[in-house]
Amino acid sequence: MLRQQDVGHRIVVRRIVGIREGRPLFSDALGELVELSETHLTLATAKGQLRVPVAQVHRAKRVPPTRRPTATAVVALERAADEAWPAPTRGRLGDWLLRSADGWTGRANSALPIGDPDRPLPAAVDAVERWYAELGQPALINTPLPLAAPVGAELDARGWAARPPTLVQTTPLPSLASAPAEAPLADLRATASDAAGAQAGGWSSAVVELASAPSEEWLAIAAGRKGGLPEAARHVLTAVDQVRFAHVYADDALVAIGRGAVTGQGRWLGLSLIEVLPSARRQGLARRVIHELASWGLAGGATHAFLQVEQRNTAAIALYQRLGFTTHHTYLTRVAPHRA
Ligand SMILES: CC(C)(COP(=O)(O)OP(=O)(O)OC[C@H]1O[C@@H](n2cnc3c(N)ncnc32)[C@H](O)[C@@H]1OP(=O)(O)O)[C@@H](O)C(=O)NCCC(=O)NCCS
């Protein structure tokens, strides 16, 4: 049966619409679950809203989204993601974006080839190479797929390498904010003999604080993950109007961090830098960080959350899957061949 976490997701409902010759007659409805109460559930179907009394529901379950997102949806999300991770040095080639941030993270130091570059494709790639050469940086291009497949083919022909794929995942915010934040076993697991998590109150007593700026300790954890923090990194992290930095303290020590930024005309909450110290993992802290940021984003009017995660990051993908995220699209970071 359905739970509050299913609100915002696509579901199928088999309901009983009558009885003929002593047997129930069924009808199936497919749509997004808008509301779930004790007595009714409301579905947004292709034909409009449908309110079904719970008493009529024979079976109901969540189903995966079947349709690929439209090109427009991919472009809108990529633009929202760019706003949420703003590179301080920027240029344009027609609709394409050129971004640089002292080399800090691939996303902020790559071209985003969506839309029309106002010139033939080979000339556009030449121009990207020149722009980065002038900055003394390697040329990178992030290709959202399948949208930028033609660009990918051009880069293949030029011998550009590809980093491991990144998944862009999304989920409706109401269900993310309502998902239980506490891990039921958190107290039990953090016993006094848990040397790694040597703190008396158990991890469930850890405190999550949302701040409008990152603390120095927060930045140190981020630096550890992303390999240092040049000046441009502070810009990338903070130059967004609506942004929050989650700090999780246990016994006054910062043990987990996360960042949430609302962009895309207020629709999208972008989650980034979700990081839990190794000694504090599997105690529900990442889940709590995401829950707090989701509640903040929802209160601010955002409707959906997105994040980017490397396909090989199995721990993070397991976490996000558990929280209801599904893959919207993927991208490859392409790297120009080194020219001697
Ligand atoms: C990914 C990460 C943030 C998870 O943090 P965490 O606090 O350990 O996660 P939680 O305890 O909240 O996990 C909640 C659920 O997610 C899933 N999960 C989390 N880590 C998992 C792992 N290593 N393997 C399998 N499932 C995992 C489980 O379902 C888990 O519930 P359970 O412990 O009851 O089984 C942490 O491993 C980390 O900091 N990794 C390095 C940084 C990173 O990769 N960040 C993500 C970048 S996109």
The ligand as a Gaussian input file, in Angstrom:
#p B3LYP/6-31G(d) Opt

LIG

0 1
 C       27.155000       8.655000       0.997000
 C       27.243000       9.127000       2.461000
 C       26.990000      10.643000       2.463000
 C       26.165000       8.405000       3.283000
 O       26.167000       8.947000       4.598000
 P       25.612000       8.129000       5.851000
 O       25.390000       9.089000       6.965000
 O       26.471000       6.961000       6.097000
 O       24.200000       7.628000       5.284000
 P       22.943000       7.218000       6.187000
 O       23.412000       6.541000       7.438000
 O       22.028000       8.387000       6.332000
 O       22.299000       6.127000       5.241000
 C       20.906000       6.019000       5.017000
 C       20.667000       4.828000       4.122000
 O       21.369000       5.002000       2.868000
 C       21.876000       3.730000       2.417000
 N       23.353000       3.715000       2.499000
 C       24.156000       4.661000       3.011000
 N       25.451000       4.303000       2.866000
 C       25.458000       3.088000       2.279000
 C       26.496000       2.191000       1.877000
 N       27.789000       2.469000       2.087000
 N       26.137000       1.043000       1.274000
 C       24.844000       0.733000       1.065000
 N       23.797000       1.536000       1.452000
 C       24.115000       2.708000       2.039000
 C       21.302000       2.704000       3.390000
 O       20.025000       2.341000       2.902000
 C       21.192000       3.531000       4.654000
 O       20.262000       2.999000       5.576000
 P       20.710000       1.835000       6.611000
 O       22.002000       2.261000       7.225000
 O       19.551000       1.785000       7.550000
 O       20.884000       0.600000       5.750000
 C       28.633000       8.798000       3.087000
 O       28.974000       7.470000       2.772000
 C       29.745000       9.714000       2.619000
 O       30.014000      10.749000       3.234000
 N       30.437000       9.352000       1.521000
 C       31.515000      10.153000       0.987000
 C       30.990000      11.443000       0.385000
 C       30.027000      11.203000      -0.754000
 O       30.215000      10.334000      -1.593000
 N       28.990000      12.050000      -0.803000
 C       27.974000      11.984000      -1.837000
 C       28.414000      12.793000      -3.006000
 S       27.184000      12.787000      -4.273000

